[in-house]
Amino acid sequence: MLVADRVGFHLTAFVLLLAWLRILGARWGTALAVAIVAPVLMHLAFYKLLRVPLPWGVLERFAF
């Protein structure tokens, strides 16, 4: 979480979710699917519904 400002929320959340899901025993396919979809859904919930900006980091040029 210390690098979330520089790297960005999406990539940080992806890596952390993938690592935790694999540690907890999820299959690779399931872990990858959840690690890709969950940060996007979290971003939409925080940014659109709660109006809390999350750091984009290196993906800032792709911000929508």
KAWOWO-V304078 format. One record per residue. N is the residue number from 1. RES is the residue in one letter. PSI is psi in radians with two decimals (none if undefined). OMEGA is omega in whole degrees, 0 to 359 (NA if undefined). D_CENTER is the distance of its C-alpha to the mean C-alpha in Angstrom with 2 decimals. Layout:
n	res	psi	omega	d_center
N	RES	PSI	OMEGA	D_CENTER
N	RES	PSI	OMEGA	D_CENTER
This chain:
n	res	psi	omega	d_center
1	M	-0.29	180	11.26
2	L	-0.41	182	14.28
3	V	0.10	185	12.83
4	A	-0.60	179	9.86
5	D	-0.72	182	12.48
6	R	-0.78	183	13.62
7	V	-0.65	180	10.75
8	G	2.70	182	8.34
9	F	-0.78	186	5.41
10	H	-0.85	181	3.39
11	L	-0.68	178	5.40
12	T	-0.81	179	5.71
13	A	-0.69	178	3.14
14	F	-0.88	182	4.34
15	V	-0.80	181	7.54
16	L	-0.77	179	7.99
17	L	-0.76	179	7.58
18	L	-0.78	180	9.70
19	A	-0.84	182	12.06
20	W	-0.70	179	12.64
21	L	-0.71	178	13.23
22	R	-0.70	178	15.59
23	I	-0.66	181	17.27
24	L	0.01	171	17.90
25	G	0.19	179	19.50
26	A	2.61	176	17.44
27	R	2.78	182	18.59
28	W	-0.77	182	16.81
29	G	-0.79	179	16.67
30	T	-0.78	181	15.31
31	A	-0.76	179	12.69
32	L	-0.74	181	11.55
33	A	-0.82	180	11.78
34	V	-0.71	181	9.81
35	A	-0.41	177	6.95
36	I	-0.76	187	7.14
37	V	-0.71	186	8.14
38	A	-0.81	179	6.53
39	P	-0.61	178	3.34
40	V	-0.77	178	6.48
41	L	-0.69	177	8.73
42	M	-0.72	179	7.48
43	H	-0.81	180	7.72
44	L	-0.71	179	11.02
45	A	-0.81	182	12.22
46	F	-0.77	186	11.93
47	Y	-0.81	185	13.03
48	K	-0.80	185	15.59
49	L	-0.83	184	16.93
50	L	-0.19	181	16.79
51	R	0.72	176	16.96
52	V	2.01	181	14.78
53	P	2.40	175	13.42
54	L	2.57	183	10.12
55	P	2.34	179	10.54
56	W	-0.55	180	10.13
57	G	-2.25	184	11.64
58	V	-0.24	179	12.86
59	L	0.23	185	11.55
60	E	-0.57	180	13.78
61	R	-0.26	178	16.48
62	F	0.13	183	14.50
63	A	2.43	179	13.71
64	F	none	NA	15.23
